Amino acid sequence: MKARNSLQQKRSLLLLLATVALIAAVWSWLFFATPSQPSVDQRVHDIASQLRCPVCQGESVADAPSGLALQMRGIIRQQVLAGKSDSEIIQYFSSRYGEGNIVWVPQWQGFTLLAWLVPIGLLLAGFLFLFLVVRDWRKDPGLAPAGLARPQPAAGGANSASLSEEDAELERYRAQLEQELASDDPLFSRSIKEAN
């Protein structure tokens, strides 16, 4: 009976895997079989969304309801049908209205390219620097700031034999300090007795 259930489970699993593989194959075929050329309307909308409407405040030519935006979309359509590239059409409007006034999405060249890449580069350099510093701190805990250093083993018991000379000397100074503070301050001596 167990063997029969196991065989049915394996068949169900294989059927499920085959279905998933078939769906993945169909999706992949549909993805790669779709035409890579966008329609004229899609290209007009894409180009118009990169241009700022000179009349409407804060709207692209694609979304603006003004008559000028409608005329600009018509010019874009004519130039798309004439076979001009997106950059040529944007350059046409830039030369007519000025690049700073009409281009909604800045072109990736010159100072604009630097304005986008320098902050990203600085951020990546900061992460790299932070990674290297933390890696060095892990290799040599003495380099880490006092709050981030690995805690040293507590004195007393089995660990006291393994303390180095510096640690033993530090422990003597600490005991001497506690003793002197306890002799001068009755509250401090009471807190030491409670801790022990």
C-alpha positions as CSV (number, residue, x, y, z in Angstrom):
1,M,0.0,0.0,0.0
2,K,2.8,2.4,0.9
3,A,4.6,1.7,-2.5
4,R,1.4,2.5,-4.3
5,N,1.0,5.9,-2.5
6,S,4.6,6.7,-3.1
7,L,4.2,5.9,-6.8
8,Q,1.1,8.1,-7.0
9,Q,3.0,11.0,-5.2
10,K,5.9,10.7,-7.7
11,R,3.5,10.7,-10.6
12,S,1.7,13.8,-9.2
13,L,5.1,15.5,-8.7
14,L,6.2,14.7,-12.2
15,L,2.9,16.0,-13.6
16,L,3.3,19.2,-11.6
17,L,6.9,19.7,-12.8
18,A,5.9,19.0,-16.4
19,T,3.1,21.6,-16.2
20,V,5.5,24.2,-14.7
21,A,8.0,23.5,-17.4
22,L,5.3,23.8,-20.1
23,I,4.1,27.1,-18.7
24,A,7.7,28.4,-18.5
25,A,8.4,27.4,-22.1
26,V,5.2,29.1,-23.4
27,W,6.0,32.3,-21.5
28,S,9.5,32.3,-22.8
29,W,8.4,31.8,-26.3
30,L,5.8,34.6,-26.0
31,F,8.4,36.9,-24.5
32,F,10.9,36.4,-27.3
33,A,8.4,36.1,-30.1
34,T,6.9,39.6,-29.4
35,P,7.9,42.2,-31.9
36,S,10.8,44.3,-30.8
37,Q,9.6,47.3,-32.8
38,P,7.1,49.4,-30.9
39,S,4.1,50.8,-32.7
40,V,4.1,54.4,-34.1
41,D,1.7,55.4,-31.3
42,Q,4.0,53.9,-28.7
43,R,7.0,55.7,-30.1
44,V,5.2,59.0,-30.2
45,H,4.1,58.6,-26.6
46,D,7.6,57.6,-25.5
47,I,9.2,60.6,-27.2
48,A,6.5,63.0,-26.1
49,S,7.0,61.8,-22.5
50,Q,10.6,62.9,-22.7
51,L,9.7,66.4,-23.7
52,R,8.4,69.1,-21.3
53,C,5.4,71.1,-22.5
54,P,6.4,74.8,-22.9
55,V,2.9,76.0,-21.9
56,C,1.7,73.6,-19.2
57,Q,3.5,73.7,-15.8
58,G,5.2,70.4,-14.9
59,E,3.6,68.2,-17.6
60,S,5.1,66.3,-20.4
61,V,4.0,66.8,-24.0
62,A,2.4,63.3,-23.8
63,D,0.1,64.3,-20.9
64,A,-0.5,68.0,-21.6
65,P,-3.9,69.0,-22.8
66,S,-2.8,72.3,-24.5
67,G,-3.0,73.0,-28.2
68,L,0.7,73.4,-28.4
69,A,1.3,70.0,-27.0
70,L,-1.2,68.6,-29.5
71,Q,0.8,70.2,-32.3
72,M,4.1,68.9,-30.9
73,R,2.7,65.4,-30.8
74,G,1.6,65.8,-34.4
75,I,5.2,66.9,-35.4
76,I,6.6,63.9,-33.5
77,R,4.2,61.6,-35.4
78,Q,5.3,63.1,-38.7
79,Q,9.0,62.7,-37.9
80,V,8.5,59.1,-36.7
81,L,6.7,58.2,-39.9
82,A,9.5,59.9,-41.8
83,G,11.9,57.4,-40.2
84,K,13.8,59.7,-37.9
85,S,15.3,58.3,-34.7
86,D,14.2,59.3,-31.2
87,S,17.4,61.3,-30.5
88,E,17.0,63.2,-33.8
89,I,13.4,64.2,-32.9
90,I,14.4,65.3,-29.4
91,Q,17.3,67.2,-30.9
92,Y,14.8,69.0,-33.3
93,F,12.8,70.2,-30.3
94,S,15.9,71.1,-28.3
95,S,17.2,73.3,-31.1
96,R,13.9,75.0,-31.4
97,Y,13.0,75.6,-27.7
98,G,16.4,75.1,-25.9
99,E,17.5,71.9,-24.3
100,G,17.1,73.2,-20.7
101,N,13.5,74.3,-21.5
102,I,12.1,71.4,-23.4
103,V,14.0,68.1,-22.5
104,W,12.1,66.5,-19.6
105,V,14.5,63.6,-19.2
106,P,18.1,64.9,-19.4
107,Q,20.3,63.3,-22.0
108,W,23.2,61.1,-20.7
109,Q,26.1,63.2,-21.9
110,G,28.4,65.8,-20.5
111,F,27.7,67.4,-17.1
112,T,24.3,65.6,-16.8
113,L,26.1,62.2,-17.0
114,L,28.5,63.3,-14.3
115,A,25.6,64.6,-12.1
116,W,24.1,61.1,-12.2
117,L,27.2,59.0,-12.0
118,V,29.3,60.8,-9.4
119,P,26.8,60.3,-6.5
120,I,26.4,56.7,-7.4
121,G,30.2,56.2,-7.6
122,L,30.7,57.9,-4.2
123,L,28.0,55.7,-2.6
124,L,29.7,52.6,-4.0
125,A,33.1,53.8,-2.9
126,G,31.7,54.4,0.6
127,F,30.3,50.9,0.8
128,L,33.6,49.5,-0.4
129,F,35.5,51.6,2.2
130,L,33.1,50.4,4.9
131,F,33.5,46.8,3.8
132,L,37.3,47.0,3.9
133,V,37.4,48.7,7.3
134,V,35.1,46.1,8.9
135,R,37.1,43.3,7.3
136,D,40.3,44.8,8.8
137,W,38.7,45.1,12.2
138,R,37.7,41.5,12.1
139,K,41.3,40.4,11.2
140,D,42.9,42.6,13.9
141,P,40.5,43.6,16.7
142,G,43.1,46.0,18.0
143,L,42.3,48.4,15.1
144,A,38.6,48.6,16.0
145,P,37.3,51.4,18.2
146,A,37.0,50.6,21.9
147,G,33.2,50.0,21.7
148,L,33.5,47.6,18.8
149,A,36.5,45.6,20.0
150,R,35.9,42.0,20.9
151,P,35.5,41.6,24.7
152,Q,38.4,40.1,26.5
153,P,37.9,37.1,28.8
154,A,36.9,38.0,32.4
155,A,39.5,37.6,35.1
156,G,39.2,34.9,37.7
157,G,38.8,31.2,37.7
158,A,40.4,29.1,34.9
159,N,40.9,32.2,32.7
160,S,43.2,33.9,35.2
161,A,46.1,31.6,34.4
162,S,45.9,32.5,30.7
163,L,46.0,36.2,31.2
164,S,49.1,38.0,29.8
165,E,51.3,40.1,32.0
166,E,49.6,43.3,30.8
167,D,46.2,41.9,31.7
168,A,47.4,40.8,35.1
169,E,49.0,44.3,35.7
170,L,45.7,46.0,34.6
171,E,43.8,43.7,36.9
172,R,46.1,44.7,39.9
173,Y,45.6,48.4,39.1
174,R,41.8,47.9,38.9
175,A,41.8,46.1,42.3
176,Q,43.9,48.8,43.8
177,L,41.6,51.5,42.5
178,E,38.5,49.7,43.8
179,Q,40.1,49.3,47.2
180,E,41.1,53.0,47.4
181,L,37.6,54.1,46.3
182,A,36.0,51.8,48.8
183,S,38.1,53.2,51.6
184,D,37.2,56.8,50.7
185,D,33.5,56.3,49.8
186,P,31.2,54.1,51.9
187,L,28.6,53.9,49.1
188,F,31.2,52.5,46.7
189,S,32.3,49.9,49.1
190,R,28.6,48.8,49.6
191,S,28.1,48.4,45.8
192,I,31.2,46.3,45.5
193,K,30.0,44.0,48.3
194,E,26.6,43.6,46.7
195,A,28.3,42.8,43.3
196,N,30.4,40.0,44.9
